[in-house]
Amino acid sequence: MKQSEIKELSAEALVEQLAAFKKQHSDLKLAHSVTPLENPLLIRKVRRTVARLATELTKRENQ
């Protein structure tokens, strides 16, 4: 997800997306440890999306 897409989400949607991407990240890491993924850069992309979502959520909580 891009930052512009993240800013448009509501707080509830942010929490839901964060949980979904965290699950996807853990699933990708597990799958990669068993057999190497065809595109291991996908792990990095998902990890960064998790960070973007968490940052936006924290930013909104502090306001």
LINQUI-V98639 format. One record per pair of residues at least 12 apart in sequence whose C-alpha atoms are under 10 Angstrom apart, sorted by the first residue. I is the first residue (numbers start at 0). GAP is how many residues later the second one is. D is the distance in Angstrom with one decimal. If there is no record, write none. Layout:
BEGIN
{{I | GAP | D} {I | GAP | D}}
END
This chain:
BEGIN
{{0 | 16 | 10.0} {0 | 44 | 9.1} {0 | 45 | 8.8} {0 | 47 | 9.3} {0 | 48 | 6.3} {0 | 49 | 9.4} {0 | 51 | 8.6} {0 | 52 | 8.9} {1 | 47 | 8.0} {1 | 50 | 8.6} {1 | 51 | 9.8} {2 | 46 | 8.8} {2 | 49 | 7.1} {2 | 50 | 8.5} {2 | 53 | 8.8} {5 | 43 | 9.4} {5 | 46 | 7.9} {5 | 47 | 6.8} {5 | 50 | 7.5} {5 | 51 | 9.6} {6 | 45 | 9.9} {6 | 46 | 9.1} {6 | 49 | 7.3} {6 | 50 | 9.6} {6 | 53 | 9.9} {8 | 44 | 9.9} {8 | 47 | 9.8} {9 | 47 | 9.6} {10 | 45 | 9.2} {10 | 46 | 7.0} {10 | 49 | 8.0} {10 | 50 | 9.2} {11 | 45 | 9.7} {13 | 39 | 6.5} {13 | 40 | 8.2} {13 | 42 | 8.2} {13 | 43 | 6.8} {14 | 38 | 8.2} {14 | 39 | 8.5} {14 | 42 | 7.7} {16 | 32 | 9.6} {16 | 33 | 8.5} {16 | 36 | 7.7} {16 | 37 | 9.8} {17 | 31 | 8.4} {17 | 32 | 6.0} {17 | 33 | 8.8} {17 | 34 | 9.2} {17 | 35 | 6.0} {17 | 36 | 6.9} {17 | 39 | 9.2} {18 | 31 | 8.6} {18 | 34 | 9.7} {19 | 30 | 9.2} {20 | 25 | 6.6} {20 | 26 | 8.0} {20 | 27 | 9.9} {20 | 28 | 7.4} {20 | 29 | 6.1} {20 | 30 | 9.9} {20 | 32 | 9.1} {21 | 24 | 8.1} {21 | 25 | 7.8} {21 | 27 | 9.2} {21 | 28 | 6.4} {21 | 29 | 9.7} {22 | 23 | 10.0} {23 | 19 | 8.9} {23 | 22 | 7.6} {23 | 23 | 9.3} {23 | 26 | 9.8} {24 | 17 | 9.0} {24 | 18 | 6.4} {24 | 19 | 8.8} {24 | 20 | 9.2} {24 | 21 | 6.0} {24 | 22 | 6.4} {24 | 23 | 10.0} {24 | 24 | 9.7} {24 | 25 | 8.4} {25 | 17 | 9.0} {25 | 20 | 9.7} {25 | 21 | 9.5} {26 | 16 | 9.6} {27 | 12 | 8.7} {27 | 14 | 8.2} {27 | 15 | 6.4} {27 | 18 | 9.0} {28 | 13 | 9.9} {28 | 14 | 7.0}}
END
